[in-house]
Amino acid sequence: MEKVLAEIKDCTGWSEERQLSDFQIEIGDAPEYFDTFGVKRKKKKLIFGNWIDKVEPNAIRNHFWEFIIIRESFTFFFTEDMIFGEISQLVNFLLNLLGLSYLQMKDPKSARDIKFIPIQGRFLTFSDKIPEDNKELELKINSLIELINQGISYKMLFNTFVNFIEDLPLDDIEQDDIIDDIKRYLSNKPEEIAAPIYLKKNTTDVLTHLVKLGSTTSAFTIAEKLNINQSTVARQIAKISSKFYARWRIDRNFLKLGLQLYLLIIRIPLNGKNFLKGISNELLKIKYIYQYYEGKNDQFYYQYTVFSCPNVVSERISRKLEKLQRNGNIDSFELKIVKDRIFKTTIVNNRFNPNKDNFTKIFNDEISSKKMTLWDFSHHKDVEKVIIERNDKMLLKFISIIISKSISKFGLFGAHFSEYIKFVNENSLDLNNISEVINFLNQLQNRALERNFFNYRFNISLSGTAINNLLIVRIECDPNSETILSIINKLSIFGWNLFIKLLDGFYFLVLGPDYNHFIAKLIEDVLIQNKIKSEIFSVKNMVHRYVAYDELYDFNSQKWSLF
């Protein structure tokens, strides 16, 4: 801790508010999860958790020790009132972010998911004793973690925090507002988020084969294909992971499971803002909805989600929305079956300055780029509905809990952490024996893959969807027209592109800009030139939650819940 304190002071010029020499340090009982995991803080004492030395494997144990020591070193730059007073929870989360930022700066080339995911899994796992309202903080804190991923230094993060609170009495500070202010101040510009992915040619070659060969491939296999050294491939994959939000995302095979995928758009008049909350509350009563977005353009407020459910549930939703439309609460809505979801990325091998001129040039093929399709529904090889048996319950639980897995570390999963903890405990596994847990999860993963319950799709972007706008463009067209497919290829110049195919058109999503941004105008101009009608708006993520598919399925009747 003395070494870390010295490094922080040398880098920042800060002075401690409290002195380490005044503290007694012990090993004993300390929380295993949530915002102070690994240590119990007292006014003049730090008690480090004796559980840390029981964590397996050694690499994760060492990551925990390193992070906790760094995080606790930062506490000495905060006053006692801030550590133990009214805003202690806000400060605790900030301390975790400072620790992550320190690690990122210390080893910027390290694959961020190897260290970050196990650590996030600890401090973002909310105890059952924590009030339900506070659990909503997880999405906000996750959005700040994305700032760390973008390279924000701990010095800038700390100074920004101090700037926003220094003139406020501690009991007047609203932690949600402070998090929003920090996020807004430090976020990348929209055009930077939307820009093509910049990778050197050799890294692009590795990425191309990684996507082509899929989530079960290895550095060894890619090295054989490219005729290069295996360690070179591993370094390139780690480089991708360290620079970008890159991972294998779970994509559930809903048709195989007997569910249908729907897109829902609701338009509300601008004078009907007071209806937004009531409608969202009704939507979120539907247990199948796991993500919910809100936004606007100059004509309407919008509510947007894509979700799976039985047909009967969608019919009930449609009837409720028709009633709201008749009553004038909403202007219109679309609830339509999704025929395909096509994820694309564009890569440039030379640095790209994300200004209007360069986006225009890349639209017109004046800047060299490589467009890649990362995923479409053809990756689900078998979509014929299966009879789900009682012994599939664990597999449904697995595909409910798991969100993603690492591209650089075998067996490292991203998950709904609180549910993950419960699941591991229910199966009598030692949470700190990570090797044992990973082996258990890998067995479930392999069984679920064999049953074609899901697959992994590759995701890459500068940042995630939690923190950024989603620009959404509704394209009225014949989705199978060769002309339309050519225009779609022309539009997909961004780092993160999603095309949602419907029976009567496409929805095109770009991460980063809002509906007033110059990128929205460039897209609109392309469509106007080709005499294609469109509707453009932007939304932000409001809810991302756990859906328990194993609880929504009735194994006696072999049917999905209608509620």
Stockholm file with secondary structure:
# STOCKHOLM 1.0

chainA/1-563         MEKVLAEIKDCTGWSEERQLSDFQIEIGDAPEYFDTFGVKRKKKKLIFGNWIDKVEPNAIRNHFWEFIIIRESFTFFFTEDMIFGEISQLVNFLLNLLGLSYLQMKDPKSARDIKFIPIQGRFLTFSDKIPEDNKELELKINSLIELINQGISYKMLFNTFVNFIEDLPLDDIEQDDIIDDIKRYLSNKPEEIAAPIYLKKNTTDVLTHLVKLGSTTSAFTIAEKLNINQSTVARQIAKISSKFYARWRIDRNFLKLGLQLYLLIIRIPLNGKNFLKGISNELLKIKYIYQYYEGKNDQFYYQYTVFSCPNVVSERISRKLEKLQRNGNIDSFELKIVKDRIFKTTIVNNRFNPNKDNFTKIFNDEISSKKMTLWDFSHHKDVEKVIIERNDKMLLKFISIIISKSISKFGLFGAHFSEYIKFVNENSLDLNNISEVINFLNQLQNRALERNFFNYRFNISLSGTAINNLLIVRIECDPNSETILSIINKLSIFGWNLFIKLLDGFYFLVLGPDYNHFIAKLIEDVLIQNKIKSEIFSVKNMVHRYVAYDELYDFNSQKWSLF
#=GR chainA/1-563 SS CHHHHHHHHHHHCCCCSSCGGGCEEEEECCCSSSTTTTEEEETTEEEEETTGGGCBSHHHHHHHHHHHHHHHHHGGGSCHHHHHSTTHHHHHHHHHHHHHHHHHHHCTTSCHHHHHHHHHHHHTCCCTTSCHHHHTHHHHHHHHHHHHHTTCCHHHHHHHHHHHHTTSCGGGCCHHHHHHHHHHHHSCCHHHHHSCEECCHHHHHHHHHHHHHCTTCCHHHHHHHHTSCHHHHHHHHHHHHHHSEEEEEEEECHHHHTCEEEEEEEEEEGGGGGGHHHHHHHHTTSTTCCEEEEEECSSEEEEEEEEEECHHHHHHHHHHHHHHHHTTSCSEEEEEECCEEEEEEEEESSCCCCSHHHHHHHHTTCSCCEEEEEECGGGCCCCSCCCCCGGGHHHHHHHHHEEEECSSSTTCEEECHHHHHHHHHHTTCCTTBHHHHHHHHHHHHHHHHHTTSEEEEEEEESSCTTTSEEEEEEEESCTTCHHHHHHHHHHCCSSSEEEEEETTEEEEEEEECCTTSHHHHHHHHHHHHTTCCEEEEEEEEEEECCCCHHHHEETTTTEECCC
#=GC SS_cons         CHHHHHHHHHHHCCCCSSCGGGCEEEEECCCSSSTTTTEEEETTEEEEETTGGGCBSHHHHHHHHHHHHHHHHHGGGSCHHHHHSTTHHHHHHHHHHHHHHHHHHHCTTSCHHHHHHHHHHHHTCCCTTSCHHHHTHHHHHHHHHHHHHTTCCHHHHHHHHHHHHTTSCGGGCCHHHHHHHHHHHHSCCHHHHHSCEECCHHHHHHHHHHHHHCTTCCHHHHHHHHTSCHHHHHHHHHHHHHHSEEEEEEEECHHHHTCEEEEEEEEEEGGGGGGHHHHHHHHTTSTTCCEEEEEECSSEEEEEEEEEECHHHHHHHHHHHHHHHHTTSCSEEEEEECCEEEEEEEEESSCCCCSHHHHHHHHTTCSCCEEEEEECGGGCCCCSCCCCCGGGHHHHHHHHHEEEECSSSTTCEEECHHHHHHHHHHTTCCTTBHHHHHHHHHHHHHHHHHTTSEEEEEEEESSCTTTSEEEEEEEESCTTCHHHHHHHHHHCCSSSEEEEEETTEEEEEEEECCTTSHHHHHHHHHHHHTTCCEEEEEEEEEEECCCCHHHHEETTTTEECCC
//
